[in-house]
């Protein structure tokens, strides 16, 4: 039975306190497992993707213990085992480079759709670094990393046009390789979601790792010690997208306390995107405030660096007063689902006029009607359906539970927003 997305006919006014960033949490977990002593991760996200990461690192020999709401990570010798990636891109792409240091085999597999997500770029890069991998020639899950206790490392040339996670995964483990690692992007286009690579570089440097990113498209990690440290996780800004979007759809004010003044999170782009769509946006010491003005303006935007925001932005575009074109997001075809095709299919099923382009979507606003909204087991598709339901009677999301991948109890938070 699906989840009936609540319709809202009155302005909202709410403070939304977000859990920690998935992207930061999982990077800190991997680095803590590779460090020279125990690390404390304060206010991590506790959701399916991060629990899968913690479980994967335990499989590889690290201890990940609860300290109240926090995690204490104690690294250990990397060992073999079997890792369940679920549908978590960070687990399937960040853990194999660390598993290559194991003294034994590490088998990787995940959810059914995880077996369709591209992995050949990472596997090829690991082979260039001297890692032995058996994937049956598929370039996808399931595969086995044959660890021999050490990795030569060196220069790795890959086309990372499909995902920045291929770059981040290699960088996160690179300091433990004999020669470090130099990752060179060889694709004609840029690496998508570059803020996520900047986030990786930032957490590496904070752990005492030397990283040279002065040449565009090239990242060099020197071999050396990963320093254990205590770190605090920022709120997940990308998960703010549906809540802030509610201020535009329903009118009113939504505040997110604790929004950082400086961050590498891609979700920070919401400030400019929502302002361009008609919102009043203010960032101050108390956090971020978004106020609806009664208008939703169509958007022409390149979302190449912030593709994860596309589903909610596309839902807003379908409710706008003018056409929109979202560009630079061809890589979203390889995410939890083909998000470009999924958004076009679902918005059109609601009466919209959406066409797929080579690298995105063109959206012509039309009167929308009730429909079942399919989430495709994709947390961001599910939240986009919730945003649409604020303005359209009878939107039923078939799988709202998949939001637990990165946002525990989304239905409860959504109800609190609308209370």
N, C-alpha and C positions, 0 to 999 in steps of 0.2 A: 504494500500500500504506500502510495507516494505522500509527500509532504505538501500540504496546501500553503503556498506562499502567501503571507498576510498582505491584504490590500490596505493602503494607508490613504486616508482622505483628509487628515489634519497634519499640520506641521510637526516635525519631530524636534525634540530638544533633549540631548543626552550627552553624557560623558562616557566614552567607550575606552575601557582599559584593556589593552591588548596583551596577550601572552608574548613570550620571547620570540625572536627571529629564528625560524628554522635554518636559514642559510648560515647565520652566525653560529648557532648551537652546533650544527653538524661539523663545521670547520673546526671549532674549538675542541670537539670531541676527538676528531682524528689527530689533531696536533698533540692533544694531551696523551693519547695512546702512544705517540712517537717520542714523547718528551723524556727528560732525564730524571724525573721524579714526579711526585703527586701534584695534581692540579685541581683547583676548585672552580667549578663553573656555576656562577650565581644566576638564578632566575632563568634557567634554560627553558626552552619550549618542551613541554611533555605532550607529544602527539605521536601518531603512528610512525611518521618518518624518522623522528629523533629516537624513539624507542627501538626501531629497527637498527638504527646506527649504533646505539648503545649495545644492543644484542650482538651485532656483528663484531664489535671491538672486544666484547667478552669472549666470543668464539676464538678470536685471534690471540687471546691471552691477557688482555687488560682487565683490571677490575674497575667497574663503574658502580659506585655505591651511592645510596641516598644520604644526603646530609640535610634533613628537613626538605625544603623545596629545591635544594641545590644538588649538584652531582660532584662527587670526589672521584677523580680518575687516577688510578695507579697503573702505570705501564708495566708490562712484563715481556719476556722473550716472545717474539711473534711465532705462533704455532699454526698448524693446519687445522682444518675443520670444514664445516658446511655453513655458508652464509645465505640467509633469506633476505633478498633485497626488497621484497614487497613490490611496490610500484614507485619506490623512492629513487629518483635520478641521482641524488647525492650519494646514496649507499652504493648503487651499482657502478658509479664512476669514481668515487673517492676511495673506496675500500680496496679494490684490486691493486692499486699501486703500493699500498701498505702491505697487503697480503703477499706481494712478491718478495718481501723480506722474511717470510716464514721458512722454517725448517720443516717443510712438508707441503702436501697438497692442500689447496683451499678451493672448494667447489662453490660456485655461485649459481643461484637460480632465484626466481621471484614469481610474482603474479602472472597470470596468463598474458595480459597486455604488455608486461615488462619484457616478454620475449620478443616483442615487435619493436622495441625501442633501439635505436642505432647504438652500437657499441664498437664497431670495427675500428673507428678512429682511435679510441683508447687502446684497444688490444694491439693494434699495429704500433702505436707509440711505445707501449710496454715492451714489445718484441725488439724494437730498435734500441731500447735501453738494456737489453740482454735478458729479458724475462721469457721463460718458457710457458706457453699457454696452449691448451687444447680446447678449441671451440668447434671442432668438426667442420671448419670452413664456413660456418654460418655468420660470423661477425656479430653474434647476438647471444643473449642468454639461452640456455645454460652453458657455462664454460668452467674450466678448471685452471687455476694458476698453480704451476709446479714450482714451489718455492725451494731455493737452495741456500737460504740463510743470508744471502747478500745479493745486491743488484749492482752491476757495473755502472749504469747511468750514462751520462754524456748527452750529446745532442740528439734531439728527437724532432723530426719534421712531420707535422700533421696538418691536415686541413680541418680546422675546428669550426667551420662555417655552420655546422649543425648544432653545436652546443659549446658554451664557454666552460661547461663542467669537465670536458676533456682536458683543458688546460689546467684548471684548478686541481683536479685529481692528481696529475703528475707533479705539480708544484708542491702540494701538501706533503708528499712523501719524499720529495727530491733531496732534501738535506741529509737523509739517511742513506742515500746511494753513494757508492764509492767515489764517483766523480761528480756528485751532484747531478743536476739535470738542466739542460737548456732546451726550452720548448720554442720551436719556430713555427708560426702559423704560415702555411703555404697557400692557402686559398686566395682566390681573386678578390673575394669580398672580405669584409671585416669579420671579427669574431662577435657573435651576438652577445647581448647581455654583459658588456664589458664592465659595468659596475660590480658584477659578481667576481670578476678576476681581480679588480682593485681591492675588493673585500678580502680575497685570499692573500694578496700581497701584504695588506695591512696586518692581518693576524699573524702571518709568518714573521714579519719584522718585529712585531710585539713580542714574539717568542725568541728573539735573538737570531733569527735566520737572515742571512745576507741575500737580498734579492735585487737584481739589476733589471729594471724594466724601462731603461732609457731609450731603447730602440723599439719603435712601434712594431707590434706583432712578434716580439721576441721577449722571452722571460728567462732569466738565468738565476738558478738557485745554487748557491755554493754548498758543498758538503760541510757538515758540522753538526753541532749539538742543537737540538730543539729544547729550549729552556722551559721548564715547568713554571707555570704562573697561575695566579688567580685572575679570573676575568668575569665581567658581568655582561649579560646578554641584553642588547637593546630590544625594545618592542618590535614586533614584526610589522613593518610599515606596509608591505604589500597586502597583508591581511586587513589593513584598514580600508582598502578600496571599497568594498560593498557598503560599509558603514558611512564613510564620507559621501559616497554616491547618493545615499538616502537623503542627504540634505538638499541635493539638486532635484531629486524626483518628487519628494514630498514637501519640500520647503522646510524652513526651520534651521536649526543650528546643531552641528555635531562637533564635539571636541574630543581630541585624543591627547590626554595628558602624557608627558614624558617624551614627546616627539623631539628627537635630538636636533641640535642646531647644526651639527655637522655629522654626516654619515655616508657610507658607501652603499647603503641599501638602495636598490632600484625603486622601491616604493616611495622614496622621497620625491620622485617625479610627479606624483599625484598633485603636489601643490601647483605646479604650472599647468598640468593637463586640466584639472578641474577649474582653475581660473579661466583658462581659454574656453571652457564650455559654459561659462556664465556664473560661476560661483564667486563669492567673496572669500578670500583665503587670508588667514593671518597666522603667522608663527611668532610666538613670543616665549618668554621664560616658562610659562605655564603649559605650553604644548601647542598643538595645531588646532585652529578653529576654522571650520568650513560652514558658510552660511549660504543657503539657497536664495536666489533672487527672483524665482518664479519663471526663469527662462533656462532652457537647455539648448545650447548652440552646437551645431554640427562641428566636426573636428576634421582637419586634414593634418595628419601627424605621422611621423616616422617613429615607430615604437620598437625599432631594432634592439635598442639597449634595455628596454623595459617591457619585453614581450609578455611577462607574467601578468601585467595589468590589462592585457587586451580583452579578456572576457567581460569584465565589468565595464570597461570603457565602451565596448561594442554594445552592451545593453543600454548604456546611456545614449549612445548614438541612435539607437533604434527609437528612442523616445524624444529625440531632438526635433527642433523646428526647421532644420536644414540638413542637406546631405552631408555624409562623412566619408572620408577615405583613410583607411589605416594601412600603413605601408611598412616594409622592412621586416616582416614577421614570418617569412617563409619557414624559418626554423621551428615554428610552433606546430608544424605537421608531425614533428617527432617528439612531442611532449606526452603527457599522460594519455592523451588521445590526439588525433589530428584536430587541433583546436580551430583551425580556419574552417575546415569542412563542417565541424560540429556546430560552430556558431552560425554559419550560413543555414544549415539544415534546421536548427531549432528556431532561429528568428523567423525564417520563412514559414515554418509550421504555425507560428503565431500570427501570421498575416503580414509579416515584414517583406521588404524588397531588398534582399542582400545578395550580392554576387561575389564570387571568389575571383581574386586577381592572382597574378603570378606570385606576388609576395604579400598578399593581404586581403582586405575586404573593402567593398564599396557598399555603403548603406544608405538607402533612400527611405526616409521616415514614411510610415503608413499607419493607419489605424490598426491596432493589434487586438487580438481576441484570445479567449481561453484556450489552453492547450496543455498537454503533458510536456514537460521540459525534461529532456534526457540529459543526464549528467555525464554519462560515459565513464563512470567511476573516477571522474576528474573533479577535484575539490573546487577549482576556480570556475568550471562550468556550472557547478551547483550554486555557487554564490551569485553568479550572473543571473541565474533564474530567480533567485530571491529578490534581486534589485528590480528585475522586470515586473515581478509580482506586486511591487509597491504601487504600480500605476495601472496594472491590467488585472481585471477580475479573472479568477479561475486558472491561474498558473499553478501547476502541480509538479514539483520536482520529484523525479522518480527515485532518487538516491541521495537524500540530504546527508546521510550518514558518512558519505565519502569525504565530507568536509573535515572529519576527524584526522585526516592525513596531516594537516598542518594547523588546524584550529579546533581545539577541543570544545565541544558543546556550542557549535555555531547556532543551532536553533534557540538555545537559551540566551545567548548574547543578542540575537536578533529580536527576540521577544522583549528583552530588556531595553533595547533601543527604541522599540515602538510603544513601550508601556506609557 
